[in-house]
Amino acid sequence: MGSLVGEVRERAGGRLLAAQVCARSASGHFLHPEKSILKVGSGAPFFYTEGRFELPVTRGKVEILVERGTEYVPRKLTVECPERGAVEAAVEMERWTDLPRMGWHPGNTHVHYKEKKTDPDARLRLDPRIHDLRLTVISILQRNEIPYASNKYPVGMLNHFSSAHHTVDCGEESRHNAGTWEIGYGHIMLIRLKNRVDPLSRGLLVGPGDPDYPPLSYACDEAHRQDGFVIWCHNGIGMEAPVAASLGKLDAFNLFDPYWMDPEYDVWYRLLNCGIRLPASTGSDWYICSNNRVYVPTGGA
């Protein structure tokens, strides 16, 4: 068996780039390093690389697709692999646009990792870089006693995962459901917190006897007292969304959270028609498996 040694670099300057790679053998089999982090969710499979990778290959052609965020042109190449020995594949990535240089910065404001994720630290170190996000907000949440992997992080800035160009913040999703899992008050994202806002959930999400109290607007007020931000998520699903919006409790409105849904703007447009101007935001809800993001102008690079 041979090996394919790959390297991903930026064409301008030659720096090594973190990216996601889909490699397929001639038979269509997905190839990836044994201990690599894999993309989760539907669509084409990818593995994460910090810039260098090595694949075990058999003789024949290997098709490679490399992606990095939305501002780099995806690269496709075909490599002829030998039966034995190593072959090298140099991948050069280039931008088709550089929005941060124009003062526009991409972010994902709604990320969780599920309870079966065994190494969330490794994924969180790479997610912002693979997807080229200036801001990544991972949030704690409560649904009964499920030990979500992302609940291990303390609220506030996660400096260990941040860098000069990638900021990682841990907020919380404060939630309420009613009945048998239909949405009650709704769900909100609280970001840039200094301290956790309790209760994290109320009602059915905690247990069958938990009261449907307090309203989410109380959590909005506490987040604002900490100089935090409040984003209504899931496109206004929940009966408290128009109340919180009309009372000025919200700073932004997520139009498109889950990657598996078609974008829905109906509630946001109704709020706009009522004179309630809320900036649009978005996040992928669970893991990052697509290029779902929002761009925010800051006026500088």
C-alpha distance (Angstrom), angle and dihedral (degrees) to the residues before:
residue distance angle dihedral
M1 . . .
G2 3.80 . .
S3 3.77 132.9 .
L4 3.78 136.9 -128.4
V5 3.80 115.1 -145.1
G6 3.78 112.9 -161.3
E7 3.77 134.3 -170.4
V8 3.82 127.9 -172.0
R9 3.79 118.2 -155.8
E10 3.79 137.9 165.0
R11 3.78 110.9 -106.6
A12 3.81 92.6 -140.0
G13 3.81 105.4 63.9
G14 3.79 98.6 -5.8
R15 3.80 98.2 -113.5
L16 3.80 118.0 160.4
L17 3.81 112.0 -102.4
A18 3.78 131.7 -152.4
A19 3.81 108.2 -132.3
Q20 3.79 145.0 152.6
V21 3.78 118.7 -103.5
C22 3.79 132.4 -160.8
A23 3.82 110.9 -165.5
R24 3.80 121.5 179.6
S25 3.78 130.7 -176.5
A26 3.80 122.5 -132.3
S27 3.81 88.0 -90.9
G28 3.82 91.3 54.2
H29 3.81 95.6 -105.8
F30 3.82 114.4 151.7
L31 3.80 111.1 -119.5
H32 3.79 124.9 -158.0
P33 3.81 139.8 153.8
E34 3.80 111.1 -87.1
K35 3.82 97.8 -112.9
S36 3.77 99.6 29.9
I37 3.79 124.1 129.8
L38 3.79 110.5 -108.3
K39 3.77 129.8 -149.7
V40 3.79 112.5 -106.9
G41 3.79 126.5 -144.6
S42 3.77 133.2 42.0
G43 3.79 129.1 -42.9
A44 3.78 129.5 53.3
P45 3.82 115.0 -9.2
F46 3.81 118.6 -114.5
F47 3.77 137.2 179.4
Y48 3.77 123.8 -147.5
T49 3.79 122.2 -119.2
E50 3.79 132.1 -178.5
G51 3.79 87.6 -143.9
R52 3.82 106.0 -68.8
F53 3.79 127.2 65.2
E54 3.80 141.1 162.6
L55 3.80 126.0 -149.9
P56 3.81 130.0 -167.3
V57 3.79 106.5 -126.7
T58 3.77 140.7 177.4
R59 3.77 125.5 -139.8
G60 3.78 114.8 -66.3
K61 3.78 141.6 49.8
V62 3.82 123.5 -30.6
E63 3.80 118.8 -162.4
I64 3.81 114.0 -146.7
L65 3.80 128.8 -166.2
V66 3.82 118.5 -175.0
E67 3.81 123.8 -169.4
R68 3.79 135.7 177.5
G69 3.81 119.4 -179.1
T70 3.79 120.8 -59.8
E71 3.79 101.5 -65.1
Y72 3.80 98.2 63.9
V73 3.79 122.9 76.6
P74 3.84 109.0 -116.1
R75 3.80 111.9 -114.8
K76 3.80 124.7 -140.8
L77 3.77 124.3 -172.9
T78 3.79 140.0 160.8
V79 3.79 120.4 -136.3
E80 3.81 124.1 -163.9
C81 3.80 106.3 -140.6
P82 3.83 125.6 -157.2
E83 3.77 125.9 -131.1
R84 3.80 89.6 -115.2
G85 3.77 135.5 13.5
A86 3.78 130.1 33.0
V87 3.77 133.3 -62.9
E88 3.80 123.9 -165.3
A89 3.79 127.6 -135.2
A90 3.80 118.2 -166.3
V91 3.81 113.5 -165.0
E92 3.80 119.3 -165.8
M93 3.80 117.1 -162.6
E94 3.77 124.6 -162.6
R95 3.76 134.2 -175.9
W96 3.75 122.2 -113.9
T97 3.84 87.3 -165.2
D98 3.81 137.5 6.5
L99 3.79 105.7 -150.0
P100 3.84 96.3 168.3
R101 3.80 88.2 60.7
M102 3.82 86.4 56.9
G103 3.81 91.4 50.3
W104 3.83 98.0 -98.5
H105 3.81 115.2 122.3
P106 3.84 127.3 -169.8
G107 3.78 124.8 -133.5
N108 3.79 143.9 169.6
T109 3.81 111.7 -145.1
H110 3.81 101.3 -174.4
V111 3.81 120.6 54.0
H112 3.82 132.5 145.4
Y113 3.81 133.1 168.8
K114 3.79 118.4 -140.3
E115 3.78 125.7 -119.9
K116 3.82 94.3 -102.4
K117 3.81 93.1 60.0
T118 3.81 102.9 113.0
D119 3.81 99.5 -171.1
P120 3.82 109.7 29.7
D121 3.82 91.5 159.6
A122 3.80 92.6 64.1
R123 3.80 92.0 48.4
L124 3.80 93.2 45.9
R125 3.80 91.4 51.5
L126 3.81 90.5 55.3
D127 3.81 105.4 32.1
P128 3.84 96.4 77.1
R129 3.81 92.0 45.3
I130 3.80 98.0 42.5
H131 3.79 90.6 50.5
D132 3.82 94.1 36.4
L133 3.82 95.0 -125.6
R134 3.78 121.1 165.8
L135 3.82 90.5 -161.7
T136 3.79 126.8 30.0
V137 3.81 118.8 179.0
I138 3.78 116.1 -163.1
S139 3.79 114.7 -174.1
I140 3.78 139.5 -158.2
L141 3.80 117.7 -129.9
Q142 3.78 141.0 174.5
R143 3.77 129.2 -133.4
N144 3.78 110.3 161.1
E145 3.82 106.7 -60.1
I146 3.81 99.0 -37.9
P147 3.85 107.7 144.5
Y148 3.79 99.7 -138.6
A149 3.79 110.9 -163.1
S150 3.81 92.9 -129.6
N151 3.81 90.9 57.6
K152 3.82 88.8 79.5
Y153 3.80 91.7 77.3
P154 3.82 122.8 88.9
V155 3.80 117.4 -124.8
G156 3.78 114.5 -99.4
M157 3.77 135.6 52.4
L158 3.81 113.4 -21.7
N159 3.79 98.7 -146.4
H160 3.80 92.7 174.7
F161 3.83 89.2 67.0
S162 3.80 96.9 36.4
S163 3.79 130.8 88.1
A164 3.79 138.4 176.9
H165 3.82 90.4 -76.0
H166 3.82 103.2 26.8
T167 3.81 122.0 57.8
V168 3.81 119.6 -168.5
D169 3.81 119.7 -164.9
C170 3.80 129.5 -179.0
G171 3.78 114.4 -145.1
E172 3.77 132.1 153.2
E173 3.77 140.3 -107.8
S174 3.78 106.9 -132.9
R175 3.79 107.6 -159.0
H176 3.79 149.8 178.9
N177 3.79 131.3 -173.3
A178 3.79 128.4 179.5
G179 3.79 134.9 -153.1
T180 3.80 114.7 -7.1
W181 3.81 98.4 -11.8
E182 3.79 99.0 -57.0
I183 3.79 112.2 137.3
G184 3.81 115.2 -90.8
Y185 3.81 118.8 174.9
G186 3.81 90.1 -9.3
H187 3.81 137.9 -128.0
I188 3.81 130.3 -66.5
M189 3.79 133.4 -172.8
L190 3.81 116.3 -135.5
I191 3.79 112.3 -163.3
R192 3.81 137.8 175.8
L193 3.79 89.8 32.8
K194 3.78 126.2 165.7
N195 3.81 94.3 -161.8
R196 3.78 136.9 16.6
V197 3.81 115.2 -90.3
D198 3.83 113.3 -135.2
P199 2.92 138.9 -114.7
L200 3.78 92.4 42.1
S201 3.81 89.7 -168.2
R202 3.75 135.4 2.0
G203 3.80 137.4 -159.2
L204 3.79 121.1 5.8
L205 3.81 93.2 1.6
V206 3.81 89.0 66.6
G207 3.79 99.9 36.3
P208 3.82 143.3 -53.4
G209 3.82 93.1 -85.5
D210 3.79 99.3 43.5
P211 3.83 113.9 117.6
D212 3.81 122.2 -113.8
Y213 3.79 89.7 -118.0
P214 2.99 149.7 152.0
P215 3.81 107.2 28.0
L216 3.79 117.6 -119.4
S217 3.81 90.4 -112.6
Y218 3.82 87.6 73.1
A219 3.81 89.3 58.7
C220 3.81 89.6 48.3
D221 3.80 90.0 55.3
E222 3.81 92.7 49.4
A223 3.80 91.9 49.4
H224 3.80 90.3 51.4
R225 3.80 90.7 49.8
Q226 3.80 85.7 59.7
D227 3.84 90.9 49.4
G228 3.80 88.0 -109.2
F229 3.79 129.6 141.0
V230 3.80 130.6 -115.3
I231 3.80 122.9 -146.8
W232 3.79 121.7 -177.9
C233 3.78 107.9 -137.8
H234 3.80 136.2 -158.0
N235 3.81 92.3 40.9
G236 3.77 97.4 -73.5
I237 3.78 97.7 -51.5
G238 3.79 105.0 161.0
M239 3.79 132.0 65.6
E240 3.82 94.7 -106.9
A241 3.82 95.4 60.0
P242 3.84 97.7 90.5
V243 3.82 90.8 41.3
A244 3.80 93.9 51.9
A245 3.80 91.1 44.3
S246 3.82 94.7 49.6
L247 3.81 90.9 48.1
G248 3.80 91.4 54.0
K249 3.79 94.4 -114.1
L250 3.83 95.6 131.3
D251 3.79 131.1 75.6
A252 3.82 98.5 -173.5
F253 3.79 142.1 -0.8
N254 3.80 124.7 -130.2
L255 3.79 107.5 -136.7
F256 3.78 98.8 -177.0
D257 3.80 121.1 22.4
P258 3.80 111.8 154.4
Y259 3.79 114.6 58.1
W260 3.81 90.5 -142.9
M261 3.82 95.7 63.2
D262 3.77 130.5 79.4
P263 3.81 111.7 -113.3
E264 3.80 112.8 -90.6
Y265 3.79 121.8 -163.1
D266 3.82 102.8 165.7
V267 3.83 99.3 107.2
W268 3.80 93.2 43.2
Y269 3.81 91.9 51.1
R270 3.80 90.5 50.1
L271 3.78 89.7 53.5
L272 3.81 90.1 49.1
N273 3.81 89.6 50.2
C274 3.81 87.7 55.1
G275 3.79 90.4 54.8
I276 3.82 94.8 -103.5
R277 3.79 105.3 134.6
L278 3.80 111.4 -161.3
P279 3.83 123.4 170.2
A280 3.79 114.9 -119.0
S281 3.79 119.7 -114.5
T282 3.79 136.2 167.1
G283 3.78 146.0 -169.0
S284 3.79 139.0 -180.0
D285 3.85 93.6 -114.1
W286 3.80 98.7 -143.5
Y287 3.78 121.9 19.3
I288 3.78 125.5 -9.8
C289 3.79 105.6 -104.1
S290 3.79 101.7 141.5
N291 3.79 139.0 34.6
N292 3.79 93.4 -94.1
R293 3.83 105.1 149.5
V294 3.79 146.5 135.4
Y295 3.81 125.9 -129.8
V296 3.80 119.8 -141.5
P297 3.82 125.2 -167.9
T298 3.80 114.3 -131.3
G299 3.77 99.3 169.4
G300 3.79 94.7 -118.5
A301 3.80 144.6 53.1
